[in-house]
Each structure stands twice: as structure tokens, then as C-alpha cells.
């Protein structure tokens, strides 16, 4: 298989059910699409998570906070209730949060029931992000059981310098704070394609792991095991 990636999850990008329908239609005819992270209106009074679970290949939902102007959106009562209901329904929850959301997300995490939560793209540590504040946020997030962070996004976050020392130091910090037990490989496709190809990013992560003598079992966690833990409904047939 290309780049040694033999399966993938599709994650919503547009805040509309029509996109989820389209992603599921793609998944129906593509065996390598193993699951779909769907969009729901988290600020609604009622979300039918039971019906969502019945749709083949739906494994979770995404709170795309970056698209929303209100930095406290994630703490709204209906949003907190719906995030909790999604976890109680067995779905994985993915959160796209940037620095302006860190404090609110940490507060909400303490209110939610047990269940897997994934933070997209290393918490969106942009060039102007206070790195110490980012490190402290990552340490705070890591206090929650079954909290995962995607190892992705650097071509988008760092632009043409995504292979440079600053980007490498972000990965160094992520490994030091989170370890291989919490990091999940992801691509951030198509956002990365302005500065890299999918294969470029896969090989870059592989090269990093080689350079740091990361053991095979730790690699398996990053590329496979952790994504299964983060998405309990994911079905992988050999």
C-alpha cells in the first residue's frame, strides 16, 4: 500500500450534515475508508446520537471550534451536554481547538464523562503561540484518561519551514509531554498540500521516529493502536 497506510478515517470539515452524508457515501464504496467523524449541531437542544451510531462507519463527532467566533462556545450548556451524550453513546469526540480555546476546553474536559477525546493537529501551535502556555496546556490535557493528540498539522502551521528546527522542536515537546501512548498519526490533508504531499508527511514522521530510535511497538501505537482506542466503534477487518 502507498506509504504503508492501509486504512484511513475521514473527518468532517464543513459544519453541515450534507458533508457527513457525502463522506459516508464515499466510505460505502471504499473499503480503505474505515470510519467517518461526523458533524452535528452541538449547540442544539437535542442530537439523536442513537440514530447517528446506526449509520455504517460513523465512529465519532467533531467540535470544530476554530470556525466559531465565540471562544467560550465549547462551554455552552447544550454543547457540554451533547459532548457528554456523544461519549455516553460510545462515540469518539474530536476537538479542533487553538490557543484561545485552551482554558475553556480544559474546564469542559473536567465536566465530561469518561470516553475518548482527540485534539486535532497538536493543538494548533501557530508561530505566534506562546510555547510555554502551549506546553502547559498539553500537560493539562494529558491529565485526562483516553485523551489523544494528533501528530499532524505542521506543514499548515509552519508553512515552508515545516521541516525546520522550530517544527522539530514541537514534535520533541509533544513526545516529551504526551509520549507515544497518546499521539495519533494524522495527515491534515488537504490543508498540508500547499507545502507538502501526503507522502512527504508520512516519511517525515517515519524519519523522525527512526532518528529517535522509537521502538516498533511505540510506532504501532502512533499509527494504529491509539486510533482504535480513540474511536471504539472503529471496525478493522483483516
N, C-alpha and C positions, 0 to 999 in steps of 0.2 A: 504494500500500500504506500501511496505517496507520503513522504515524510514520516513513515511509520505510524501514522494516525489512522486508525481503522474504524473510528466512530466519532460522532460529534453531537453536541446539543445546540439547538438554535435558541437564541434569546431575543425576546421582543425588543424593538427599538421605537416603534410608533405607539402612542397611547390610544389604541383603538382595537376593538375586538376583531375588526376585519383583518388586521395584520395577523393576529393569532390564528384565525381561520386559514389564512394563506399559508402560514408556516406549517400548520397541521396537514394541509393538503399536500405540501411538498414532502413531509415526513411519511405520508401514507404510501408514497411510491418510491421512497429512497431508504433502503434498509440501513444505510450507514448513518442516517439521522436517527439517533437513538432516543431522543427526547426533545421536548419543547418547553421553554419557560414562557408562560403566557402573560398577557396584560389583563388586569381587572381594575375597575374603578375603586381604589381602596378607600376613597372618601364617601362612598355610597353607604346608605343605611343598611343595605343587605347585598351580600355577594353570595351566590349559590356555589359554594366550593364543592359540594357533593356532585353537582352536575359537571363541574369542571374536571373533577377527578375521573369521571366516566369517559372522558374523551381520550382515545388512544394516544399514547406518547406524551401527554401532559405530565410534567414532573414537578412543576413549581410555578411561582409567580415572581414578578419583579416590581420593586418600588423604584421607579426611575426619578429619583429626587432631583437630579441635575436639571431636568426640564422644567421644574416648578420654581417659581419666583420666591415663594414663601419658605424660608429656611426652617420654619417650625412645622411644615406640613406633616412630617412623619410623626409628630407628637399630637396631632389632632385626635380626639377621642375615637371617631369612626375608623380612622386609619390604624390606630393601635389595636382596636378590637378586631378589625379584619386581618391584620397581620397575624394576630394570635389565632384566629379561626383558621387561617391557612395552615399554620403549623399543626394545629389540632386535627386538621383533615389529612395530615401526612404529607403535605406538600413542602418542598423546599422553598425558602424565601431568599431572593437575591436583592441586594440593595446597591444602587448606584449613587454613592454619596461622595461629595467633595468636601474640602476643609470646612466650609461654612455650616455643614451638617453634623460634624463630628460630635459635638456636645449633645445635641438633640438625639442622635442615634444611640449614643451610649446610655442616655436616660431611658429611651424606649426599650433597649435590649434588656434592661433590668425588669421591665414590666411584662415581657412576653413569656409564654410558656416554653417548655423545653422543645427543641426541634432545631434542625439545621438552618443556618443562615450563612450566606455567602456575600462578601463585599467585592464589588467589581474593581478590577484594574488597580490593585494596590492602593485603593483609597484615593485615587486621582491626585497624586502628589505632583502638582504642577511646579514649574520652575520658581514661581514666586511663593510657594508654600513654605511656611516656617517648618524646617525639617525636624526640629526638636518637638514642636507641637504634633507633628505627624507621628513621630516615634511614640510619643506618649499616648496618642490616640490608638495606635496599633496595639500597644501594650494593654490598654484598657479593653479594646475589643477582644483580645485574646483571653481575657478572664472568663468569657462565656464558653461553656462547653459547646462543641459542634459549631464553632464559628470558623469559617474558612475565608481565605482571601485569595482572589485570583492573581496569579503571576502573569500579568498581561498589561498592555496599555502603554509601554514605554515608547514605542515609535510615535504614538499620538501625543504623549505627554512631553517628550523631549525633542521631537522633530528630527532634524538631520543629525543631531548629536546623540541619537538613541543608543549608539554603540560606545559612547564616550564614558569618561570616568564618573560623571555625576549619575548617569543611569546605572552603571555598575554598582555604585555605592548604595543606590536604592535597593537593588537586589540583595546586596550584602546585608543591609539593615533588615530587610524582610526575612531573610533566613535566620539572622540572629534573634529577632523578636518572635517570629512565628514558627520557625522550624518546618521541616518537610511534612509534619503531621497536619499542618493547616493550610499549606499552599496548594493551589489548584491551577494547573496549566490552563490557559485560555489564550485566544488569539487577538481579540478585539477587532476582528475582521467585520466590516471593511474599513474601519477607521485607520488601521495601520497602513493601508495600501498607498497612502501618499508618500510614505518614506520607506516602506519595506514590503516584501511579499510574505505570504503566509509561511512559505518555506524558510525564508530568512529568519523569521522569529523562532520557529521550531528549532532550527540549527543553532541559533544564538543561545537559547536556553540549554540545549544539549551541550554546547561548548562550555558554557558556564559550569554546568554540573561536572563535566569532565575535568575542567581546570581545578575544581574544588574537591575532586575525588569523592563525589557523592555516590554512596553505595546503591546497588541495583534496587534494593527494597525501598530505599527512600525515593528513587526515581519513580518506582511503581506507585508510590503514594501520590506523588505530584501529578502524574499523567493519568492515573486510573482510580486507585482506591479512594482518594479523597472526593472525587466527583461522585462516586457511588454513595459515600457517606452523606454528602451534601444534598443528594437527590434520591431519597429512599424508594421512590416509585420507579426509578430507572430500571428497565429490564434489559439485560445484556445476554443474548443467546449466542453460545459458541457454535 
